[in-house]
Amino acid sequence: MEEINVQHLPFELTKEFLEDIRQLITAQANEEIIAKIEDLFPADITSILYELNGDESKYLVQLLDTKIAAAIISALDTDDRKKFLKNFTSKEISQYINIVDSDDAVDILNEQPVRIREEVIALLKDREQARFIIDLMHYDEDCAGGLMQKELIKINVTQTVTECVEEIRRQAEDVEKVYSVYVVDDDGLLLGTVSLKKIILAKRGSKIQDVYEDDEIVSVQTYSTGEEVADLMQKYDLEAIPVVNIQGRLLGRITIDDVVDFITESAQEDIQVMAGISEDVEEDDSVWLLVRSRLPWLIGGMVGSFLAAKIIDRFDDTIALLPAISAFIPLIGSTGGNVGIQSSSLIVQSLADKSGLDTTLWKRLQKVFVVALINAMIAAIFAFGCSMLIDKGEIMLSITVSLSLFAVVMLASLMGTITPLVLNQLKINPAVASGPFITTTNDILGYGVYFLIVYFLL
């Protein structure tokens, strides 16, 4: 009989399923609860926890196998995990910290009050894990030292392949993902790596020094930034990268899943900054936090709009004499804002991509000028034609509008290029330049340029 390959369908959380879980928790029907969730992946159970209150989620987690529960707690969002773990004692938290990777353990403990953190470390049964955690707590969370985990498999260069296999077996429980074995000398200095394939194919009794790869190994130092780590792993297509100290001594490794998490968080922060949100918030945060995160840029944008309105007001006599010029104010504002955002977005993207050769400021400006010049000429010609159709042959007005649009596009391109470069030099997130800041600034400059040209020509 032909074997049937059974695959799990993607889990979809429904109101009916959630209500059943709540009723079973209330009735403390443990066997029924386990029967409903035993075939679910940890990520599916995590989605259920987000919908339960603190007591319900704690009850559900405590029914699970400790390893599964630890994986679920590690995967929770930071804010949700902080709220969730408030329902647990230090002793209960320590059971999960004993199991998770050291880098995840540090992330979890850094979210806790100092007293809870110290109690959990003191209660850890695995004292090696406690030592790993204390070592990692010295590093900033966004540098290589903060991203690395201490769990890895290393072997001395003088040992045999057989001893290496035994070492892998011994550490298999602590090291969840084994990509390769790191080779060190008697002082712990990183010499190279040996792949699992070479270990398996090596002859019995072979020495590690005969089979390991001692080519230039890609590694990062503890103070390397998360961006530098991500760039290296992407460039060399690595699943893990070793972390060394300034002397070259092997301290830990960073795996691809941790880098993906870092990239995701960084991208979310940039998106929020570009949207004018000043704090790291999510949709289910408190109303006050959501208001507070959005209000600064809203107020800033309003101030900018009032300045733009003041510029228009200064030319009210001109508008009274030539009412037709007011019809083109939205064109000037929207075009300048769009050009500025396009230019700044490209610069921000190029600043984030460090895989190619660094381009000098002068070369950047040359290229931006040529692109802006072509775009400005096309936009000006298009505006001239449309203005002629709208105003029935008012050629002087059409020339004024097209010339103004040309100047605005050139100015907005320059502002969109220079601003993120300056912010980057000042160590400020250049993504700020791709949001309301550049739009508001270009509105003010654009209206000023437009009315000055109108004043002098008409």
Secondary structure, DSSP 8 states (H G I E B T S, - for coil): --------------HHHHHHHHHHHHTT-HHHHHHHHTTS-HHHHHHHHTTS-HHHHHHHHHHS-HHHHHHHHHHS-HHHHHHHHTTS-HHHHHHHHTTS-HHHHHHHHHTS-HHHHHHHHHH-S-HHHHHHHHHHTTS-TTBHHHH-BS---EEETTSBHHHHHHHHHHHTTT-S--SEEEEE-TT-BEEEEEEHHHHHHS-TT-BHHHHSB-S----EETT-BHHHHHHHHHHTT-SEEEEE-TT-BEEEEEEHHHHHHHHHHHHHHHHHHHTT--S---TTS-HHHHHHHHHHHHHHHHHHHHHHHHHHHHTHHHHHH-GGGGGGHHHHHHHHHHHHHHHHHHHHHHHH--SS----HHHHHHHHHHHHHHHHHHHHHHHHHHHHHHTTS-HHHHHHHHHHHHHHHHHHHHHHHHHHHHHHHTTS-GGGGGTHHHHHHHHHHHHHHHHHHHHHH-
